[in-house]
Amino acid sequence: MTPKQQLESILSNQYESEDGDLFKVELLVGMTESDIENLKSQLPKNNLPNEIEELLRFSKGFEFLGLEEIRFDSYGHFGFEEMFPNSIQLAVDGFGNFWILDIDSNGSWNSVYYACHDPAVIVKHSENLVEFIKHVDEFGQKGNQSNLDIIHEKTVMDIWSEKVGIMEKNEKDYDFENGQVELPEMFLVADLTDKPIKTGFPWGKSGPKTKIIRPTDEPIWIVEKKVNQGFLSRLFGGKK
């Protein structure tokens, strides 16, 4: 199923808010030819996948209670380029958290990630845009039993507390010593390659200025690991 077909399949669904209000998906207008060309000019290699162009001509997004707007055209709005060099900011929750679609250097539209700031965690949310639209529909129907709400409320805390950590347990060898990136003195590797949804990593354990590097298009991140002075003092007996 294409993204347009998936969106069309939920248009007749009726949802009920926590306050008992009934609502449906409210489509935003589609993009014009000039809008499409302008977006293409910004994308890597000016590439807009055919099924995405089809979706955007039909609608550039939709309104959905609880998520404000879902937008398919908000390229480059997220701004966290170290994490996602090219991305679509699909949605926000009003509390500083975002749903981001990752675009690679060839212009392919890939997985959707939930970027949480408190705790500072990245979670693989949906395999692709089609599944994300399904997850929004599920959120409207199941509320706190939905994938979206579970990630938003529970999964981020499990990842932050390292109940389901992937970095400390990563024993794979990576060839980052190629001169293309300047590696931090100490770092961990977050590798979400072939990982299922609800897998993620804490990016802010070392504070807000933690260095993060995305060396390739693969969902692999180098995350700086800082050791506080108290630990070093204990390790070296207080000597400087």
N, C-alpha and C positions, 0 to 999 in steps of 0.2 A: 504494500500500500504506500502511496506517495504521501508527503506531508499535506498536500491539498485534499486528497481523499480522506485522510484521517481527520482533518479539521471539519470537512463537510459531514462526516459521520457523527459528529457530536452536536451539530447545530440544533437539532430538535430536542436534545436532552434538557430536562428541567431539573434544577438543583434547589436545595433549600439551605439558607444560611443558618448560622447558630441562633439568630434572632427570629427564625421562622419565616423570613422573607424568601419568596420564590424568585428565581432568576434564570436566565439563559445566557449563552454566549452572545456577545454583541460584537459583530464584525466591524473592523476598521476598513476604510476604503482601500481598494487595491492601488498599486503604484502605476503611474503613467510611464510612457516610453522614456521620457526624459529623466524621470526618477530612477528607472532601471539603469539607464546608461550612466547616470551620476554615481550610483552605488557600485556598478562594475568598475568604474575608474578608480575607486578606492580599494578594491579587493586585491589580494595577492594575484599577480599575473592577469588581472582584470577578468578573473574567472568567476562566473556565477553559475553553479550547477543548474541544469535544465529544470529539474523538479522544484528547485527553490525559486527559480524565475517564474514558473507556473504558479506557485503558491503566492508570490508577491503580487503578481498581476491580479490574482483573485482577492487577496487581502494582505495588508502589511502587518496584521496582528488582530488581537481581539481583547475585549474587556471581560474580566472574570472576577467576580467578587472575592476578595481576600488576597488577590495578587495585583490589584490595580490593572495595568495593561500588560498583555503579552505582546512583545514586538519582535518582528522578524527582520526589521530593517535597521536596527540601531547598532551599526558597525562602529567599533572603536570607542564606544561610550564608556566602557568599563574602566579602562585606564591602567590596569595592573599588568603592564606589558611584560614584566619579568615572568609572570605566571602564564599569561595568555597573550602572546604577541599580536595575534589577530583573533578577534572574537565578536560575537553578537551578544549584547546584553538583552537576554530574553525577558527577564522580569526582575522586579525588586519586591521586597516585602514591607518596605516602609521603615525598617529598623537597621538598615545598613548591610543587608545581606542580598546576594544576587544569584540568579541562575544564568550561567554563561555557556554559550555554544562555542566550542573550539574550532577554529578554521586553520588549516595547515598552510604551508608556504606555496602550495599549488592551487589553493582556493577551495579545497574540498571541505565540506561541512561535516564535522565529526561528532564526538560525544558532547553531552551536556553535563556541566559541573555546577555544584552548589558551592558558592564561595561565601563562607560564614566569617564574620569578623569577631564574634564573641560567643564561643571560643574561635580562635583563628585557625580554621580548618577548611580544607578543600575535600569535597566528596564527589565521586562519580555518581551522578544523579540518574542519567538516562543514556542509553546507548547511542541515541540519535534524536533528531527532531521529531520524528514520528512517535517514538516512545515517550518523549516529553509531553506531547499533546495528549497522549493517552493518560499520562500521569496527572496532568491537570484535570482531565475529565474524572479520573478516579478520586482525586482530591475533592471535587465537587460532590461526588456520590458517597464517599466513605469517610470523609473528614479525617479524624485522628487515626483511623485505621489505614490510611492511604500511604503509599510510598513517599509522597512528598512531605506529608506531615511527620512521619516517622523519622525521616532524615533531618528535617528541620528541628525537631524537638529532642530526639534520642540519639540518633547515629552520630551527630557531631560531638556529643558529650562522650560517647564510647570511644571515638577516635582520639579526642583530646586526652582522655585518661589512659589511652593506649591499651584499652581492653581488646581492641581489634587492630593494633598497630602493625604497620608493614615496614617501617624504616629500620628500626633496631634489629629486626629479624632478617633483613636483606643481606644475603651472603653472596650474591652474584657479583662477578667482577665486571667493571665497566671501564672502557678505555676513554677516559676524559682528558688524559694527558696528551692532547694533540695540539696544544698551543692556541686553539681557537677561543677558549674560555679561561678566564683567570679564576682558579678555584680558591675557595676560602681555605684557611689553614686547617680547619676541621669541618667536616660536613657529613650529612646523611643523604642517602638517595631514596627518593620516593618514586617507585616504579608502578604505575597503574596499567601497564601493558597487559592486555588480556584479563584484567581483573573485572569482577562482576560489579554491578551497581551496588551502592552503599559501602564501597571501599574508598578509603581516602587517607589523608595524612594531615597532621598539625604543622602549619607553616610558621606559626608565631611563637614557638616555645622559647626561642632565644630573644624575644622582644620585637618591637615594631620595626626596627632597622635591620632585621635579619636579611642577609644576602640570599637571594633566590635566583637560580639560573635554569633556564630551559634550553639545553644544548642542541636539541633537534626537534623535529615535528612529533616525535614519539611522546607519549604521555609519561615522561620521565623528568623529574625535577631534582636539582641539587640544592639542598637546604643547609645553610650554614648552621653549625652547632657551636654555640658559645659556652664556655665553662666559666662560672663566676669565680671571683677572686678568692672567696672563702674556701671553695673547693681546692683551688690551686695551693692556697696556704696550708691546708691540711695535708695535701699530697706531698708537698716539699718541706714540710715542717716549719712553715712560716718564713722561710728564707726567700729573699728577692734576688 
